[in-house]
Amino acid sequence: MAKLYFRYGVMGSSKSANALMVRYNYEERGQRALMVKPMLDQREGEQVVNSRIGLRYPCVWFEQLQEMDREEIRAYQCVIVDEAQFLTRDQVRFLTDLVDELDVPVICYGLRADFKGDLFPGSEALLAWSDVIEEVKTICWCGRKAVCNARFDAQGVVLKQGAQVVLGANDCYIGLCRRHWKTGDLGPDGPAGRP
């Protein structure tokens, strides 16, 4: 029986790398997995899921998935969605149809909340409707579990206001524990100490 999975984590927790490894595992076993991401995420300027560690693979836009024939989708053993926080509630409902009507497993990767601590619409729907919810864990600079996404400016000041979505600014985000997110503490080295 197919399930809808939501695997969430903070910035830098290797969500995209995990998605690409899952796709590779399907391929290695002779099965087809379709890589998908929302059209909103055009940071690379091409249809590709790209990880910070250099793994990458072509994908289709979510909007193209919605236009595919149901039998064409059924030919895949899995649909993997990266950057799922950018989905709309209706797009998540579409994914539930793939699982419930076509019996195709769907694995979504994305952020749970933004830099202000607010849920993304896609993440909210995934938290409500997913069969399995798993955290992709990473740590704060202090060693505690990172649970918050911090956005910071050029001076290393943690921001708490602004647009929810700012694409292509990966070097202005970091995962922090809740304590350091609340206090705006990026650690002894601050942004300069980041790889």
PyMOL CGO cylinders between C-alpha atoms (Angstrom):
from pymol import cmd
from pymol.cgo import CYLINDER

trace = [
    CYLINDER, 0.00, 0.00, 0.00, 1.45, 3.36, -1.08, 0.3, 1, 1, 1, 1, 1, 1,
    CYLINDER, 1.45, 3.36, -1.08, 1.98, 6.17, 1.41, 0.3, 1, 1, 1, 1, 1, 1,
    CYLINDER, 1.98, 6.17, 1.41, 2.60, 9.91, 1.40, 0.3, 1, 1, 1, 1, 1, 1,
    CYLINDER, 2.60, 9.91, 1.40, 5.83, 10.74, 3.23, 0.3, 1, 1, 1, 1, 1, 1,
    CYLINDER, 5.83, 10.74, 3.23, 6.96, 14.14, 4.47, 0.3, 1, 1, 1, 1, 1, 1,
    CYLINDER, 6.96, 14.14, 4.47, 10.63, 14.32, 5.40, 0.3, 1, 1, 1, 1, 1, 1,
    CYLINDER, 10.63, 14.32, 5.40, 11.39, 17.76, 6.78, 0.3, 1, 1, 1, 1, 1, 1,
    CYLINDER, 11.39, 17.76, 6.78, 14.47, 19.44, 8.15, 0.3, 1, 1, 1, 1, 1, 1,
    CYLINDER, 14.47, 19.44, 8.15, 16.14, 22.81, 8.59, 0.3, 1, 1, 1, 1, 1, 1,
    CYLINDER, 16.14, 22.81, 8.59, 18.41, 24.46, 6.04, 0.3, 1, 1, 1, 1, 1, 1,
    CYLINDER, 18.41, 24.46, 6.04, 21.59, 22.45, 5.56, 0.3, 1, 1, 1, 1, 1, 1,
    CYLINDER, 21.59, 22.45, 5.56, 20.19, 19.14, 6.84, 0.3, 1, 1, 1, 1, 1, 1,
    CYLINDER, 20.19, 19.14, 6.84, 20.84, 17.34, 3.51, 0.3, 1, 1, 1, 1, 1, 1,
    CYLINDER, 20.84, 17.34, 3.51, 17.20, 17.02, 2.42, 0.3, 1, 1, 1, 1, 1, 1,
    CYLINDER, 17.20, 17.02, 2.42, 17.99, 17.30, -1.30, 0.3, 1, 1, 1, 1, 1, 1,
    CYLINDER, 17.99, 17.30, -1.30, 20.94, 14.90, -0.97, 0.3, 1, 1, 1, 1, 1, 1,
    CYLINDER, 20.94, 14.90, -0.97, 18.61, 12.42, 0.76, 0.3, 1, 1, 1, 1, 1, 1,
    CYLINDER, 18.61, 12.42, 0.76, 16.03, 12.81, -2.01, 0.3, 1, 1, 1, 1, 1, 1,
    CYLINDER, 16.03, 12.81, -2.01, 18.69, 12.13, -4.66, 0.3, 1, 1, 1, 1, 1, 1,
    CYLINDER, 18.69, 12.13, -4.66, 19.98, 9.08, -2.78, 0.3, 1, 1, 1, 1, 1, 1,
    CYLINDER, 19.98, 9.08, -2.78, 16.47, 7.65, -2.55, 0.3, 1, 1, 1, 1, 1, 1,
    CYLINDER, 16.47, 7.65, -2.55, 16.06, 8.14, -6.32, 0.3, 1, 1, 1, 1, 1, 1,
    CYLINDER, 16.06, 8.14, -6.32, 19.38, 6.37, -6.90, 0.3, 1, 1, 1, 1, 1, 1,
    CYLINDER, 19.38, 6.37, -6.90, 18.31, 3.45, -4.69, 0.3, 1, 1, 1, 1, 1, 1,
    CYLINDER, 18.31, 3.45, -4.69, 15.17, 2.93, -6.78, 0.3, 1, 1, 1, 1, 1, 1,
    CYLINDER, 15.17, 2.93, -6.78, 17.19, 3.10, -10.01, 0.3, 1, 1, 1, 1, 1, 1,
    CYLINDER, 17.19, 3.10, -10.01, 19.79, 0.68, -8.66, 0.3, 1, 1, 1, 1, 1, 1,
    CYLINDER, 19.79, 0.68, -8.66, 17.01, -1.86, -8.10, 0.3, 1, 1, 1, 1, 1, 1,
    CYLINDER, 17.01, -1.86, -8.10, 15.68, -1.46, -11.63, 0.3, 1, 1, 1, 1, 1, 1,
    CYLINDER, 15.68, -1.46, -11.63, 12.72, 0.72, -10.63, 0.3, 1, 1, 1, 1, 1, 1,
    CYLINDER, 12.72, 0.72, -10.63, 11.73, 4.17, -11.85, 0.3, 1, 1, 1, 1, 1, 1,
    CYLINDER, 11.73, 4.17, -11.85, 11.47, 7.18, -9.56, 0.3, 1, 1, 1, 1, 1, 1,
    CYLINDER, 11.47, 7.18, -9.56, 10.33, 10.56, -10.85, 0.3, 1, 1, 1, 1, 1, 1,
    CYLINDER, 10.33, 10.56, -10.85, 12.13, 13.61, -9.43, 0.3, 1, 1, 1, 1, 1, 1,
    CYLINDER, 12.13, 13.61, -9.43, 9.88, 16.67, -9.10, 0.3, 1, 1, 1, 1, 1, 1,
    CYLINDER, 9.88, 16.67, -9.10, 10.14, 20.19, -7.71, 0.3, 1, 1, 1, 1, 1, 1,
    CYLINDER, 10.14, 20.19, -7.71, 7.87, 23.25, -7.76, 0.3, 1, 1, 1, 1, 1, 1,
    CYLINDER, 7.87, 23.25, -7.76, 8.42, 25.67, -10.63, 0.3, 1, 1, 1, 1, 1, 1,
    CYLINDER, 8.42, 25.67, -10.63, 8.86, 28.44, -8.05, 0.3, 1, 1, 1, 1, 1, 1,
    CYLINDER, 8.86, 28.44, -8.05, 12.30, 26.99, -7.27, 0.3, 1, 1, 1, 1, 1, 1,
    CYLINDER, 12.30, 26.99, -7.27, 14.31, 28.05, -10.32, 0.3, 1, 1, 1, 1, 1, 1,
    CYLINDER, 14.31, 28.05, -10.32, 17.55, 28.87, -8.48, 0.3, 1, 1, 1, 1, 1, 1,
    CYLINDER, 17.55, 28.87, -8.48, 19.69, 26.74, -10.77, 0.3, 1, 1, 1, 1, 1, 1,
    CYLINDER, 19.69, 26.74, -10.77, 17.96, 28.10, -13.87, 0.3, 1, 1, 1, 1, 1, 1,
    CYLINDER, 17.96, 28.10, -13.87, 17.24, 24.59, -15.06, 0.3, 1, 1, 1, 1, 1, 1,
    CYLINDER, 17.24, 24.59, -15.06, 15.07, 21.63, -14.20, 0.3, 1, 1, 1, 1, 1, 1,
    CYLINDER, 15.07, 21.63, -14.20, 17.41, 19.91, -11.77, 0.3, 1, 1, 1, 1, 1, 1,
    CYLINDER, 17.41, 19.91, -11.77, 17.43, 18.89, -8.13, 0.3, 1, 1, 1, 1, 1, 1,
    CYLINDER, 17.43, 18.89, -8.13, 20.77, 20.06, -6.79, 0.3, 1, 1, 1, 1, 1, 1,
    CYLINDER, 20.77, 20.06, -6.79, 22.33, 19.33, -3.40, 0.3, 1, 1, 1, 1, 1, 1,
    CYLINDER, 22.33, 19.33, -3.40, 24.98, 21.37, -1.61, 0.3, 1, 1, 1, 1, 1, 1,
    CYLINDER, 24.98, 21.37, -1.61, 27.38, 18.43, -1.73, 0.3, 1, 1, 1, 1, 1, 1,
    CYLINDER, 27.38, 18.43, -1.73, 27.31, 18.33, -5.51, 0.3, 1, 1, 1, 1, 1, 1,
    CYLINDER, 27.31, 18.33, -5.51, 24.74, 15.62, -6.22, 0.3, 1, 1, 1, 1, 1, 1,
    CYLINDER, 24.74, 15.62, -6.22, 22.27, 16.59, -8.94, 0.3, 1, 1, 1, 1, 1, 1,
    CYLINDER, 22.27, 16.59, -8.94, 19.69, 14.99, -11.20, 0.3, 1, 1, 1, 1, 1, 1,
    CYLINDER, 19.69, 14.99, -11.20, 17.14, 16.25, -13.77, 0.3, 1, 1, 1, 1, 1, 1,
    CYLINDER, 17.14, 16.25, -13.77, 13.57, 16.72, -12.63, 0.3, 1, 1, 1, 1, 1, 1,
    CYLINDER, 13.57, 16.72, -12.63, 10.19, 17.81, -13.90, 0.3, 1, 1, 1, 1, 1, 1,
    CYLINDER, 10.19, 17.81, -13.90, 8.30, 20.82, -12.61, 0.3, 1, 1, 1, 1, 1, 1,
    CYLINDER, 8.30, 20.82, -12.61, 5.40, 19.98, -10.31, 0.3, 1, 1, 1, 1, 1, 1,
    CYLINDER, 5.40, 19.98, -10.31, 3.11, 21.68, -12.79, 0.3, 1, 1, 1, 1, 1, 1,
    CYLINDER, 3.11, 21.68, -12.79, 4.29, 19.21, -15.49, 0.3, 1, 1, 1, 1, 1, 1,
    CYLINDER, 4.29, 19.21, -15.49, 3.52, 16.31, -13.15, 0.3, 1, 1, 1, 1, 1, 1,
    CYLINDER, 3.52, 16.31, -13.15, -0.04, 17.61, -12.80, 0.3, 1, 1, 1, 1, 1, 1,
    CYLINDER, -0.04, 17.61, -12.80, -0.42, 17.58, -16.59, 0.3, 1, 1, 1, 1, 1, 1,
    CYLINDER, -0.42, 17.58, -16.59, 0.87, 14.02, -17.02, 0.3, 1, 1, 1, 1, 1, 1,
    CYLINDER, 0.87, 14.02, -17.02, -1.51, 11.22, -17.92, 0.3, 1, 1, 1, 1, 1, 1,
    CYLINDER, -1.51, 11.22, -17.92, -2.40, 9.10, -14.88, 0.3, 1, 1, 1, 1, 1, 1,
    CYLINDER, -2.40, 9.10, -14.88, -1.12, 5.94, -16.59, 0.3, 1, 1, 1, 1, 1, 1,
    CYLINDER, -1.12, 5.94, -16.59, 2.21, 7.64, -17.28, 0.3, 1, 1, 1, 1, 1, 1,
    CYLINDER, 2.21, 7.64, -17.28, 2.51, 8.45, -13.56, 0.3, 1, 1, 1, 1, 1, 1,
    CYLINDER, 2.51, 8.45, -13.56, 1.52, 4.90, -12.63, 0.3, 1, 1, 1, 1, 1, 1,
    CYLINDER, 1.52, 4.90, -12.63, 4.57, 3.66, -14.58, 0.3, 1, 1, 1, 1, 1, 1,
    CYLINDER, 4.57, 3.66, -14.58, 6.79, 5.09, -11.82, 0.3, 1, 1, 1, 1, 1, 1,
    CYLINDER, 6.79, 5.09, -11.82, 7.40, 3.14, -8.64, 0.3, 1, 1, 1, 1, 1, 1,
    CYLINDER, 7.40, 3.14, -8.64, 7.85, 6.38, -6.67, 0.3, 1, 1, 1, 1, 1, 1,
    CYLINDER, 7.85, 6.38, -6.67, 7.45, 10.15, -7.00, 0.3, 1, 1, 1, 1, 1, 1,
    CYLINDER, 7.45, 10.15, -7.00, 10.02, 12.22, -5.09, 0.3, 1, 1, 1, 1, 1, 1,
    CYLINDER, 10.02, 12.22, -5.09, 9.28, 15.91, -4.50, 0.3, 1, 1, 1, 1, 1, 1,
    CYLINDER, 9.28, 15.91, -4.50, 12.06, 18.29, -3.42, 0.3, 1, 1, 1, 1, 1, 1,
    CYLINDER, 12.06, 18.29, -3.42, 11.40, 21.77, -1.94, 0.3, 1, 1, 1, 1, 1, 1,
    CYLINDER, 11.40, 21.77, -1.94, 7.89, 20.62, -1.00, 0.3, 1, 1, 1, 1, 1, 1,
    CYLINDER, 7.89, 20.62, -1.00, 7.37, 23.61, 1.29, 0.3, 1, 1, 1, 1, 1, 1,
    CYLINDER, 7.37, 23.61, 1.29, 6.68, 25.64, -1.87, 0.3, 1, 1, 1, 1, 1, 1,
    CYLINDER, 6.68, 25.64, -1.87, 3.67, 23.50, -2.84, 0.3, 1, 1, 1, 1, 1, 1,
    CYLINDER, 3.67, 23.50, -2.84, 0.16, 24.83, -2.47, 0.3, 1, 1, 1, 1, 1, 1,
    CYLINDER, 0.16, 24.83, -2.47, -2.50, 23.07, -0.44, 0.3, 1, 1, 1, 1, 1, 1,
    CYLINDER, -2.50, 23.07, -0.44, -4.17, 21.95, -3.70, 0.3, 1, 1, 1, 1, 1, 1,
    CYLINDER, -4.17, 21.95, -3.70, -0.89, 20.53, -4.99, 0.3, 1, 1, 1, 1, 1, 1,
    CYLINDER, -0.89, 20.53, -4.99, -0.49, 18.48, -1.81, 0.3, 1, 1, 1, 1, 1, 1,
    CYLINDER, -0.49, 18.48, -1.81, -4.05, 17.23, -2.26, 0.3, 1, 1, 1, 1, 1, 1,
    CYLINDER, -4.05, 17.23, -2.26, -3.04, 16.18, -5.81, 0.3, 1, 1, 1, 1, 1, 1,
    CYLINDER, -3.04, 16.18, -5.81, -0.22, 14.13, -4.26, 0.3, 1, 1, 1, 1, 1, 1,
    CYLINDER, -0.22, 14.13, -4.26, -2.70, 12.40, -1.96, 0.3, 1, 1, 1, 1, 1, 1,
    CYLINDER, -2.70, 12.40, -1.96, -4.65, 11.40, -5.09, 0.3, 1, 1, 1, 1, 1, 1,
    CYLINDER, -4.65, 11.40, -5.09, -1.52, 9.80, -6.57, 0.3, 1, 1, 1, 1, 1, 1,
    CYLINDER, -1.52, 9.80, -6.57, -1.09, 7.77, -3.40, 0.3, 1, 1, 1, 1, 1, 1,
    CYLINDER, -1.09, 7.77, -3.40, -4.75, 6.88, -2.81, 0.3, 1, 1, 1, 1, 1, 1,
    CYLINDER, -4.75, 6.88, -2.81, -5.96, 6.39, -6.38, 0.3, 1, 1, 1, 1, 1, 1,
    CYLINDER, -5.96, 6.39, -6.38, -2.85, 5.27, -8.29, 0.3, 1, 1, 1, 1, 1, 1,
    CYLINDER, -2.85, 5.27, -8.29, -1.11, 3.48, -5.40, 0.3, 1, 1, 1, 1, 1, 1,
    CYLINDER, -1.11, 3.48, -5.40, 2.16, 5.33, -6.16, 0.3, 1, 1, 1, 1, 1, 1,
    CYLINDER, 2.16, 5.33, -6.16, 4.30, 6.21, -3.12, 0.3, 1, 1, 1, 1, 1, 1,
    CYLINDER, 4.30, 6.21, -3.12, 5.18, 9.91, -2.85, 0.3, 1, 1, 1, 1, 1, 1,
    CYLINDER, 5.18, 9.91, -2.85, 8.14, 11.11, -0.78, 0.3, 1, 1, 1, 1, 1, 1,
    CYLINDER, 8.14, 11.11, -0.78, 8.31, 14.87, -0.12, 0.3, 1, 1, 1, 1, 1, 1,
    CYLINDER, 8.31, 14.87, -0.12, 11.33, 16.74, 1.23, 0.3, 1, 1, 1, 1, 1, 1,
    CYLINDER, 11.33, 16.74, 1.23, 11.20, 20.29, 2.49, 0.3, 1, 1, 1, 1, 1, 1,
    CYLINDER, 11.20, 20.29, 2.49, 11.36, 22.82, 5.26, 0.3, 1, 1, 1, 1, 1, 1,
    CYLINDER, 11.36, 22.82, 5.26, 8.73, 22.71, 7.96, 0.3, 1, 1, 1, 1, 1, 1,
    CYLINDER, 8.73, 22.71, 7.96, 8.87, 26.39, 8.90, 0.3, 1, 1, 1, 1, 1, 1,
    CYLINDER, 8.87, 26.39, 8.90, 10.36, 29.62, 7.60, 0.3, 1, 1, 1, 1, 1, 1,
    CYLINDER, 10.36, 29.62, 7.60, 12.93, 31.89, 9.25, 0.3, 1, 1, 1, 1, 1, 1,
    CYLINDER, 12.93, 31.89, 9.25, 10.18, 33.53, 11.33, 0.3, 1, 1, 1, 1, 1, 1,
    CYLINDER, 10.18, 33.53, 11.33, 9.00, 30.18, 12.69, 0.3, 1, 1, 1, 1, 1, 1,
    CYLINDER, 9.00, 30.18, 12.69, 5.83, 30.14, 10.57, 0.3, 1, 1, 1, 1, 1, 1,
    CYLINDER, 5.83, 30.14, 10.57, 4.73, 27.05, 8.65, 0.3, 1, 1, 1, 1, 1, 1,
    CYLINDER, 4.73, 27.05, 8.65, 4.95, 27.12, 4.88, 0.3, 1, 1, 1, 1, 1, 1,
    CYLINDER, 4.95, 27.12, 4.88, 1.55, 26.37, 3.25, 0.3, 1, 1, 1, 1, 1, 1,
    CYLINDER, 1.55, 26.37, 3.25, 2.85, 23.21, 1.58, 0.3, 1, 1, 1, 1, 1, 1,
    CYLINDER, 2.85, 23.21, 1.58, 4.41, 21.98, 4.80, 0.3, 1, 1, 1, 1, 1, 1,
    CYLINDER, 4.41, 21.98, 4.80, 1.24, 22.66, 6.76, 0.3, 1, 1, 1, 1, 1, 1,
    CYLINDER, 1.24, 22.66, 6.76, -0.78, 20.53, 4.33, 0.3, 1, 1, 1, 1, 1, 1,
    CYLINDER, -0.78, 20.53, 4.33, 1.86, 17.79, 4.35, 0.3, 1, 1, 1, 1, 1, 1,
    CYLINDER, 1.86, 17.79, 4.35, 1.89, 17.73, 8.16, 0.3, 1, 1, 1, 1, 1, 1,
    CYLINDER, 1.89, 17.73, 8.16, -1.90, 17.38, 8.10, 0.3, 1, 1, 1, 1, 1, 1,
    CYLINDER, -1.90, 17.38, 8.10, -2.21, 14.70, 5.38, 0.3, 1, 1, 1, 1, 1, 1,
    CYLINDER, -2.21, 14.70, 5.38, 1.00, 12.65, 5.28, 0.3, 1, 1, 1, 1, 1, 1,
    CYLINDER, 1.00, 12.65, 5.28, 0.93, 9.01, 6.33, 0.3, 1, 1, 1, 1, 1, 1,
    CYLINDER, 0.93, 9.01, 6.33, 4.53, 9.19, 7.56, 0.3, 1, 1, 1, 1, 1, 1,
    CYLINDER, 4.53, 9.19, 7.56, 6.32, 12.27, 8.92, 0.3, 1, 1, 1, 1, 1, 1,
    CYLINDER, 6.32, 12.27, 8.92, 10.08, 12.05, 9.49, 0.3, 1, 1, 1, 1, 1, 1,
    CYLINDER, 10.08, 12.05, 9.49, 12.67, 14.60, 10.51, 0.3, 1, 1, 1, 1, 1, 1,
    CYLINDER, 12.67, 14.60, 10.51, 15.98, 14.91, 8.66, 0.3, 1, 1, 1, 1, 1, 1,
    CYLINDER, 15.98, 14.91, 8.66, 18.16, 15.97, 11.56, 0.3, 1, 1, 1, 1, 1, 1,
    CYLINDER, 18.16, 15.97, 11.56, 21.20, 18.19, 11.83, 0.3, 1, 1, 1, 1, 1, 1,
    CYLINDER, 21.20, 18.19, 11.83, 22.84, 20.16, 14.61, 0.3, 1, 1, 1, 1, 1, 1,
    CYLINDER, 22.84, 20.16, 14.61, 23.28, 23.78, 15.64, 0.3, 1, 1, 1, 1, 1, 1,
    CYLINDER, 23.28, 23.78, 15.64, 26.78, 25.22, 16.06, 0.3, 1, 1, 1, 1, 1, 1,
    CYLINDER, 26.78, 25.22, 16.06, 26.44, 24.45, 19.80, 0.3, 1, 1, 1, 1, 1, 1,
    CYLINDER, 26.44, 24.45, 19.80, 25.80, 20.73, 19.24, 0.3, 1, 1, 1, 1, 1, 1,
    CYLINDER, 25.80, 20.73, 19.24, 22.07, 20.76, 20.06, 0.3, 1, 1, 1, 1, 1, 1,
    CYLINDER, 22.07, 20.76, 20.06, 19.54, 19.63, 17.50, 0.3, 1, 1, 1, 1, 1, 1,
    CYLINDER, 19.54, 19.63, 17.50, 18.80, 22.39, 14.96, 0.3, 1, 1, 1, 1, 1, 1,
    CYLINDER, 18.80, 22.39, 14.96, 15.04, 22.96, 14.70, 0.3, 1, 1, 1, 1, 1, 1,
    CYLINDER, 15.04, 22.96, 14.70, 14.84, 26.55, 13.39, 0.3, 1, 1, 1, 1, 1, 1,
    CYLINDER, 14.84, 26.55, 13.39, 15.85, 28.21, 10.14, 0.3, 1, 1, 1, 1, 1, 1,
    CYLINDER, 15.85, 28.21, 10.14, 17.66, 31.49, 10.69, 0.3, 1, 1, 1, 1, 1, 1,
    CYLINDER, 17.66, 31.49, 10.69, 18.06, 34.11, 7.98, 0.3, 1, 1, 1, 1, 1, 1,
    CYLINDER, 18.06, 34.11, 7.98, 20.80, 36.65, 8.57, 0.3, 1, 1, 1, 1, 1, 1,
    CYLINDER, 20.80, 36.65, 8.57, 22.05, 39.79, 6.87, 0.3, 1, 1, 1, 1, 1, 1,
    CYLINDER, 22.05, 39.79, 6.87, 25.58, 40.70, 5.72, 0.3, 1, 1, 1, 1, 1, 1,
    CYLINDER, 25.58, 40.70, 5.72, 26.47, 41.87, 9.25, 0.3, 1, 1, 1, 1, 1, 1,
    CYLINDER, 26.47, 41.87, 9.25, 25.42, 38.54, 10.79, 0.3, 1, 1, 1, 1, 1, 1,
    CYLINDER, 25.42, 38.54, 10.79, 22.22, 39.87, 12.35, 0.3, 1, 1, 1, 1, 1, 1,
    CYLINDER, 22.22, 39.87, 12.35, 19.47, 37.24, 12.52, 0.3, 1, 1, 1, 1, 1, 1,
    CYLINDER, 19.47, 37.24, 12.52, 16.35, 38.58, 10.81, 0.3, 1, 1, 1, 1, 1, 1,
    CYLINDER, 16.35, 38.58, 10.81, 12.81, 38.02, 12.08, 0.3, 1, 1, 1, 1, 1, 1,
    CYLINDER, 12.81, 38.02, 12.08, 10.90, 40.02, 9.43, 0.3, 1, 1, 1, 1, 1, 1,
    CYLINDER, 10.90, 40.02, 9.43, 10.74, 40.01, 5.65, 0.3, 1, 1, 1, 1, 1, 1,
    CYLINDER, 10.74, 40.01, 5.65, 9.38, 38.02, 2.73, 0.3, 1, 1, 1, 1, 1, 1,
    CYLINDER, 9.38, 38.02, 2.73, 8.79, 34.35, 3.47, 0.3, 1, 1, 1, 1, 1, 1,
    CYLINDER, 8.79, 34.35, 3.47, 10.48, 33.19, 0.26, 0.3, 1, 1, 1, 1, 1, 1,
    CYLINDER, 10.48, 33.19, 0.26, 13.87, 34.48, -0.89, 0.3, 1, 1, 1, 1, 1, 1,
    CYLINDER, 13.87, 34.48, -0.89, 15.38, 32.11, -3.46, 0.3, 1, 1, 1, 1, 1, 1,
    CYLINDER, 15.38, 32.11, -3.46, 19.08, 31.81, -4.16, 0.3, 1, 1, 1, 1, 1, 1,
    CYLINDER, 19.08, 31.81, -4.16, 20.17, 33.09, -0.77, 0.3, 1, 1, 1, 1, 1, 1,
    CYLINDER, 20.17, 33.09, -0.77, 21.43, 29.81, 0.73, 0.3, 1, 1, 1, 1, 1, 1,
    CYLINDER, 21.43, 29.81, 0.73, 24.48, 31.56, 2.15, 0.3, 1, 1, 1, 1, 1, 1,
    CYLINDER, 24.48, 31.56, 2.15, 22.16, 33.75, 4.26, 0.3, 1, 1, 1, 1, 1, 1,
    CYLINDER, 22.16, 33.75, 4.26, 20.48, 30.84, 6.09, 0.3, 1, 1, 1, 1, 1, 1,
    CYLINDER, 20.48, 30.84, 6.09, 21.60, 28.47, 8.80, 0.3, 1, 1, 1, 1, 1, 1,
    CYLINDER, 21.60, 28.47, 8.80, 19.92, 25.89, 11.00, 0.3, 1, 1, 1, 1, 1, 1,
    CYLINDER, 19.92, 25.89, 11.00, 19.97, 26.76, 14.71, 0.3, 1, 1, 1, 1, 1, 1,
    CYLINDER, 19.97, 26.76, 14.71, 18.64, 25.27, 17.92, 0.3, 1, 1, 1, 1, 1, 1,
    CYLINDER, 18.64, 25.27, 17.92, 15.59, 27.11, 19.26, 0.3, 1, 1, 1, 1, 1, 1,
    CYLINDER, 15.59, 27.11, 19.26, 17.60, 28.91, 21.98, 0.3, 1, 1, 1, 1, 1, 1,
    CYLINDER, 17.60, 28.91, 21.98, 20.13, 30.38, 19.55, 0.3, 1, 1, 1, 1, 1, 1,
    CYLINDER, 20.13, 30.38, 19.55, 17.44, 31.21, 17.00, 0.3, 1, 1, 1, 1, 1, 1,
    CYLINDER, 17.44, 31.21, 17.00, 15.52, 33.15, 19.68, 0.3, 1, 1, 1, 1, 1, 1,
    CYLINDER, 15.52, 33.15, 19.68, 18.64, 35.02, 20.80, 0.3, 1, 1, 1, 1, 1, 1,
    CYLINDER, 18.64, 35.02, 20.80, 19.97, 35.50, 17.26, 0.3, 1, 1, 1, 1, 1, 1,
    CYLINDER, 19.97, 35.50, 17.26, 23.29, 33.85, 18.14, 0.3, 1, 1, 1, 1, 1, 1,
    CYLINDER, 23.29, 33.85, 18.14, 25.10, 32.50, 15.05, 0.3, 1, 1, 1, 1, 1, 1,
    CYLINDER, 25.10, 32.50, 15.05, 27.98, 31.17, 17.14, 0.3, 1, 1, 1, 1, 1, 1,
    CYLINDER, 27.98, 31.17, 17.14, 31.52, 32.28, 17.93, 0.3, 1, 1, 1, 1, 1, 1,
    CYLINDER, 31.52, 32.28, 17.93, 32.54, 32.41, 14.27, 0.3, 1, 1, 1, 1, 1, 1,
    CYLINDER, 32.54, 32.41, 14.27, 29.20, 33.71, 12.96, 0.3, 1, 1, 1, 1, 1, 1,
    CYLINDER, 29.20, 33.71, 12.96, 28.59, 33.50, 9.21, 0.3, 1, 1, 1, 1, 1, 1,
    CYLINDER, 28.59, 33.50, 9.21, 32.33, 33.73, 8.52, 0.3, 1, 1, 1, 1, 1, 1,
    CYLINDER, 32.33, 33.73, 8.52, 32.85, 30.33, 10.11, 0.3, 1, 1, 1, 1, 1, 1,
    CYLINDER, 32.85, 30.33, 10.11, 30.42, 28.59, 7.76, 0.3, 1, 1, 1, 1, 1, 1,
    CYLINDER, 30.42, 28.59, 7.76, 31.80, 26.29, 5.07, 0.3, 1, 1, 1, 1, 1, 1,
]
cmd.load_cgo(trace, "trace")
